[in-house]
Amino acid sequence: MDSAVQAAVEVFGSEGINTPGHVRSVIREGAWASHTSGLAHGRVQGNLVILPEVLAGDFLRFCQRNPKPCPVLAVSEPGQTALPSLGEGIDIRTDVPQYRVWRHGELAQEVGDITALWRPDLVTFVLGCSFSFEAALQEAGISLRHINEGKNVAMYRTNIATEAAGPFGGAMVVSMRPMPAVDVIRAVQVTSRFPNVHGAPVHIGDPALIGIADIALPDYGDAVELMPGEIPVFWACGVTPQSAILNAQPAFCITHAPGCMLITDLLNHHLASF
């Protein structure tokens, strides 16, 4: 067993690692502050954006205009900390391993709990995450190196423009998974069935064509080696809103740290379209 996987099993337990409520409770206690790839197998994971109500309408339009990188799973009422449609007992202030706090478009801090920062005007958006379709790829026999190596997925800023809404706009962020050419068509087929968690790839092949200068140097996450005969496959990524936040420069907002997702009770296969 990979050392990173073994470490997760030691924290969550061999049964608890696949139980979403237990995983969230361990995270809430502060016992896990790392990425969530490979946790709660078969459950939907979500990207997080928390904004003041005055900006929520603009951000919702941004998501609606850019459904590939920003597929909306849930939107809270202002001040609401529970998300009952995503899971029993979720507390959005404590159930993500690492949060990013942004002030005037700049990263101010990373914390494991945002209870002290909570305000009654904050609106939570949970967006679909590519971690959700990874189980389907693995079930189809496609090996995912970052999971095998216990790493976060590699993510890159691109030259693919999003459609702006109000102050939100900018470049799309993508996640990359290398695979042999024989697996690429099957990966497209599998992920096309999951439009609520980014769907089919947005690019296959030469990273330079989408503005990535060096595939060995991801902007977020961990680098994975591209082996001889492999092709890099790129999916729209839920870190894209963080790029939009850099452009919008809101006085205050909160996101997840890349790779540190909200684990929900929803089953991945319930999001599949056939």
GIQUIHU-V450122 format. One record per helix or strand of 2 or more residues. SS is the DSSP state (a for helix, b for strand). FROM is the first residue (numbers start at 0). LEN is the number of residues. If there is no record, write none. Layout:
ss:SS from:FROM len:LEN
ss:SS from:FROM len:LEN
//
This chain:
ss:a from:2 len:10
ss:a from:15 len:3
ss:a from:19 len:9
ss:b from:42 len:10
ss:a from:52 len:13
ss:b from:71 len:4
ss:b from:98 len:5
ss:b from:105 len:6
ss:a from:114 len:3
ss:b from:121 len:7
ss:a from:130 len:9
ss:a from:144 len:4
ss:b from:153 len:8
ss:b from:170 len:10
ss:a from:180 len:11
ss:a from:194 len:3
ss:b from:202 len:2
ss:a from:206 len:4
ss:b from:229 len:7
ss:a from:239 len:9
ss:b from:252 len:4
ss:b from:261 len:6
ss:a from:267 len:4
//
